[in-house]
Amino acid sequence: MRFSGGLDDDLITRISDEYSERKLADHENVITLKFGLKSDIRTILREARLARNDLIDDLTLGIEVVIESDEGRENLVEDLHKLVREIAEADRIICVFMHIITREPLPTVQVYQEYVTRVVEWVCDREEE
């Protein structure tokens, strides 16, 4: 790449941003292909952010009334299940990016595919009384 004139901070930042964006897109493509994602990574991350907000803000409001009935508890667990699944979907993508950045071996496809289910079970499954 040739530039007329000197390199200033803005130009260096733009070059760095373009490079990073290209590298990120390459990693997104590899992750999407290798692990067979159903949505693009940005959509999954956006849905996880919204799920996190719902979990923190909406799900807990009025919980003391909701858990008093069997139906309320079942609805709460269903909502929790959905939100945790969306968060776990994003978490596994972030974990893969961390492996790429730290140059650690990527998880196997089997581990990757089972991850969300394992997290949801860990958070949501409860023993019946």
Secondary structure, DSSP 8 states (H G I E B T S, - for coil): ---SS---HHHHHHHHHHHHHHHHHHHHHHHHHHHT-SS-HHHHHHHHHHHHHIIIIIITTTHHHHTTSHHHHHHHHHHHHHHHHHHHHHHHHHHHHHHHHHT-----HHHHHHHHHHHHHHHH-----
